[in-house]
Amino acid sequence: MANAYASDHYGLITWTMAQMTASLPYSLVSSFIFQIPFHFLVGLTTSYEAFYHSYFMNIILFIFTEAVVWCVVEMTRNSQLAVTGATTVMGTFYLYR
C-alpha cells in the first residue's frame, strides 16, 4: 500500500482513512489500558457509566490526534518538519480547547 501511495494511486484522505482503520484495534486497546489506572485507581468515580464515557472520549481524542498527525506527515514528506508541524497543530488544539 505504501508503494501505491508513493506512486499517487491513492489520495491523502484515502491514505489517512486506511491508516486509521488499520490502527483502530491498537487505539481501542491502548485507550482501555490507559483509562483503567486513571479512572479506578485514582478514585474519580465508581460508576461504570462514567468509565465508559471517559473511555469513548479517550478513543475519539486518540483517533482525532492520529488523523491530524497522519495528514501533517503525509503533506510535508520531511520527517523533522512533520514532527514540528504535528506538534504545533495538536498543541494549538489543546491550548484553545
N, C-alpha and C positions, 0 to 999 in steps of 0.2 A: 504494500500500500504506500510506503514511503517513496518508492520509485515512481509510482503513478502520480503522486502529488508533485514530485520534483519535475516530472515531465508535463505538468499542467493538465492532467486528466481530471483533477478534482479542484474545486474552488476552495476558498478559505473557509466558508461556512460549512461546507460538506466535510472537509477535513477535520474541523473543530468538533462537529457533532459526532463523527466517527470516533475520535479520540475520547470524547466524554462518555460515549456509550460503552466503549471498551473498558474504561476505568470506573464504571459505575459500581461493580461489586466491591472494588477496593474502597470507594467512597463510603459505601454503606457500612462495611466492616470497620473501617478506621474511625468513622463518626461514632459508632456504637462503643468501640473501645475507649475513645476519648471521653465520651459522655458519662460512662459508668462511674469512674472515680470522682469526677467533678460534681456529680449530682447526688449520689447516695453517701459517699464518704464525707463530703463537706457538710452535709445535713441541710441542704437548701429546703427541700420539702419531701415528704414521704409518699406523695401520691404518684401513681404511675401515669396519670394524665399529664402532669407537669413534665415528667420524664420524657414521654413520647413527643410532647410539644417541643421541648428543647432539642430532642434528638432530630426531629424533622427540620427544625430551623437550622441546626448544625449541618445537616445534609444539603439543604438549599444553599447555605453560605459556602460550603465546600465546592459544590458544583458551579456556582456563580464565579467563585475565585478561579477555579480551573478553566472555565470558559474564557474569562478575561485574559488570563495568563497565556493560554494557547493562542488566542488571537494576536496578542502582542508579540509572542515568539514567532509566529508564522508571518507576521507583517515585516519584521525587522531583518531576519536572517543572520544577524550578528549576535552572538551569544551574550557578550558583555552589554550591548545596547538593549537586548531583550530583557535581561535581568533588571537593569536600571529602569527601563520603561515600565515593566510589570510592577515593580516595587513602587514606583511613583503613582501609577494608576490606582493600585489597590490601597496605597496609603491615603490618597485623597478620598477614596470611597469610605474608608474607616474614619477619617478625620471629620467629614461632614455628614456622618450618619446620624 
